[in-house]
Amino acid sequence: MKQIGKRLKSFLRWAVLGATLFFLATTFKDRWQEVAAVRVSSQGGMLLAAAFAITLVAHVWSALVWGWILREFQQVVPLGWAVRVFLQTNIAKYLPGNVWHFYGRVVASQSKGLSVGAAALSVVVEPLLMAAAALAIAVTSTQVQGRLGIQIPILLAILMGVHPRILNPIVHWLGKAKTKIRNQTDAPATTFRLQRYPLLPLLGELIFVGLRGTGFLVAFWAFQSVPAAQFSLVISAFSFAWLLGLVIPGAPGGMGVFEATSLALLDGSFSPALVLVCVAFYRVISILAEAAGAGMGWLFSNSRSQVGKDVEN
């Protein structure tokens, strides 16, 4: 049964990726002449550079939020360390499986002497809070609301799921189950738990998704001026498209899913050719920002190591 489950999961991943790429390729084939006609505005280069800077700041901010989440589980770590680890591992999301960035953070936390269970919970709670933040922003646009359906119940379910009264019993039960599996009946109880609702990390994720959406809006503006009345539409559509890329399996870094969803949500308000060009450019901007963040994390880590060696000498 496990082998069948693994094969089915692998098939679904490839099916999702294949379907989204087929949709994008078909749209591009039908609209390639319109895509070729799209031009960067006179200030487009500066706007694309600004979109890159905003996206990079968003990733650094998200790294800080992860440090806050660890602290919610009584794992007091230097925020500088959390930022370096987060940025260094973030680029691994594009590897097949879409879980290696989480694995890297857990391993780094273990090397730091943190509780493995708390680290594992932090990489579970983080995307849940991101999902809640993205949904909360997505529902701000009435144009997007009509296409999302049951977004409010899902948002409420996620917000309730990270409440200490719900999350802590689950953590305790999992800890007892793990102890029984290992036949360690005298093992100490789990020491990490949420003492309060993670409101600060949730607000932090709202700012993160808002920054990402703003970066997308600025990149969009590099190709066509966006009326102020449509700001919320573009940011809300980005938020929901980014959310689907986060939660749907088989799309490393949400690749393909984000682009197809953006195209579907913004269809009717902007030309499909314009949206195709914008999401393609923003994908490149996002990857470059994550690569730059990983480079920053590596440089800061090496500089600290060198300082430590100089002190020892």
SVG drawing of the C-alpha trace seen along z (x, -y; Angstrom):
<svg xmlns="http://www.w3.org/2000/svg" viewBox="-19 -57 65 59">
<polyline fill="none" stroke="black" stroke-width="0.4" points="0.0,0.0 2.9,-2.4 4.4,-1.8 1.0,-2.4 0.6,-5.6 4.1,-6.9 3.5,-6.1 0.1,-7.8 1.6,-10.9 4.4,-11.0 1.8,-10.7 -0.3,-13.5 2.7,-15.8 3.7,-15.3 0.1,-15.5 -0.4,-18.9 2.9,-20.2 2.1,-18.8 -1.4,-20.2 -0.3,-23.7 2.6,-23.8 0.3,-22.6 -2.2,-25.4 0.5,-28.0 2.1,-26.7 -1.3,-26.6 -2.1,-30.2 1.3,-31.4 0.8,-29.6 -2.5,-31.3 -1.3,-34.7 2.3,-34.8 1.8,-37.7 0.2,-39.8 3.0,-38.8 5.6,-39.9 3.9,-43.3 4.1,-44.0 6.8,-46.6 8.5,-47.7 7.5,-51.3 10.0,-54.2 10.6,-53.6 10.3,-49.9 13.9,-49.1 13.7,-51.1 10.4,-49.5 11.7,-46.0 14.7,-46.8 12.4,-48.2 10.3,-45.0 13.5,-42.9 14.5,-45.0 11.0,-44.8 10.9,-41.0 14.4,-40.6 13.2,-42.6 10.2,-40.4 12.3,-37.3 14.6,-38.8 11.4,-39.8 10.0,-36.3 13.3,-35.0 12.8,-37.2 9.2,-35.9 10.5,-32.3 12.8,-33.3 9.7,-34.6 7.9,-31.4 10.8,-29.4 10.6,-31.7 6.9,-31.0 8.0,-27.4 10.5,-28.5 13.4,-28.1 15.3,-31.4 17.7,-31.9 19.5,-35.0 17.4,-36.5 20.6,-36.9 21.1,-33.2 17.5,-32.6 17.8,-35.0 21.0,-33.4 19.6,-29.8 16.3,-30.8 17.9,-32.6 20.4,-29.9 17.8,-27.1 15.0,-29.1 16.4,-28.5 16.0,-24.7 12.2,-25.0 12.9,-24.6 14.3,-21.1 11.9,-18.2 9.6,-17.5 9.3,-21.1 10.3,-20.2 14.1,-20.5 14.1,-24.0 12.1,-22.8 14.4,-19.9 17.5,-22.2 16.0,-24.4 15.3,-21.5 18.8,-20.1 20.3,-23.5 18.2,-23.9 19.3,-20.5 23.0,-21.5 22.3,-24.7 21.1,-22.5 17.4,-23.3 14.6,-20.8 14.0,-18.9 10.3,-18.7 10.0,-22.4 12.0,-23.1 9.7,-20.6 6.6,-22.4 8.0,-25.8 8.2,-24.7 4.7,-23.4 3.2,-26.5 5.1,-28.9 3.3,-27.9 0.0,-27.7 0.4,-31.3 1.5,-32.2 -1.6,-30.6 -3.9,-32.4 -2.2,-35.7 -2.5,-35.1 -6.2,-34.2 -6.8,-37.2 -5.3,-39.5 -7.0,-37.7 -10.5,-38.3 -9.9,-42.1 -10.8,-42.3 -14.4,-41.8 -13.3,-40.8 -11.3,-37.9 -13.8,-37.0 -16.3,-35.9 -13.8,-33.3 -12.6,-31.8 -15.7,-30.2 -15.2,-28.9 -12.1,-31.0 -13.6,-32.4 -14.3,-29.0 -10.8,-27.8 -9.3,-30.9 -11.2,-30.5 -10.1,-26.8 -6.5,-27.7 -6.7,-30.4 -8.3,-28.0 -5.8,-25.3 -2.9,-27.2 -4.6,-28.2 -2.8,-26.7 -6.0,-25.0 -6.0,-23.0 -2.4,-22.8 -0.9,-21.9 -3.1,-18.7 -2.1,-17.5 1.6,-18.1 1.2,-16.3 -0.6,-13.3 2.0,-13.0 4.7,-13.1 3.1,-10.3 2.6,-8.3 6.3,-8.7 7.3,-7.6 5.1,-4.4 6.6,-3.6 10.1,-3.8 9.0,-1.8 10.2,-4.6 7.4,-4.6 9.5,-6.6 10.5,-9.3 9.8,-12.8 6.8,-14.7 7.2,-17.1 8.5,-20.4 7.7,-22.7 4.2,-24.2 2.5,-27.4 2.0,-29.6 -0.2,-32.1 -1.7,-32.6 1.0,-33.3 -0.4,-36.8 3.0,-38.5 4.1,-35.8 0.7,-36.1 1.0,-39.8 4.5,-39.3 3.3,-36.9 0.6,-39.5 3.4,-42.0 5.4,-39.4 2.6,-38.5 1.8,-42.2 5.4,-43.0 5.4,-40.1 2.1,-41.4 3.5,-44.9 6.6,-43.6 4.4,-41.9 2.3,-45.1 5.5,-47.1 6.7,-44.5 3.3,-44.7 3.5,-48.4 6.8,-48.1 4.7,-47.0 1.4,-48.8 0.2,-51.5 -2.2,-50.1 -5.1,-52.4 -5.3,-52.8 -8.7,-51.2 -7.1,-47.9 -4.3,-47.8 -6.3,-45.6 -7.2,-43.3 -3.6,-42.7 -2.3,-42.2 -5.3,-39.9 -4.9,-37.9 -1.2,-37.5 -1.9,-36.4 -4.3,-33.6 -2.1,-32.5 0.9,-32.4 -1.1,-30.5 -2.0,-27.8 1.6,-27.5 2.5,-27.1 0.0,-24.3 -0.5,-22.3 2.0,-19.5 4.2,-18.8 5.1,-22.4 8.6,-23.3 8.3,-26.9 4.8,-27.0 6.2,-27.1 3.4,-26.8 0.6,-26.9 1.2,-30.5 1.4,-31.6 -1.7,-29.7 -3.8,-31.0 -2.7,-34.6 -3.7,-34.3 -7.2,-32.9 -7.8,-35.5 -6.7,-38.6 -8.4,-37.5 -11.0,-40.1 -9.2,-42.9 -6.0,-42.7 -5.0,-41.1 -3.7,-37.5 -0.6,-38.5 0.2,-41.2 -0.3,-38.9 1.8,-36.2 4.7,-38.6 4.3,-40.0 4.2,-36.6 7.2,-35.4 9.3,-38.4 8.2,-38.3 9.1,-34.6 12.6,-35.5 12.7,-38.4 11.6,-36.1 14.2,-33.4 16.9,-36.1 15.8,-37.6 15.9,-34.2 19.3,-33.4 20.6,-36.8 19.2,-36.1 21.0,-32.7 24.2,-34.5 23.7,-37.0 23.1,-34.3 26.3,-32.5 28.4,-35.6 27.2,-36.6 27.7,-33.0 31.3,-33.0 32.1,-36.4 31.0,-35.4 33.1,-32.2 36.1,-34.3 35.6,-36.7 35.4,-33.8 38.7,-32.4 40.4,-35.8 39.2,-36.1 40.6,-32.6 43.9,-33.5"/>
</svg>
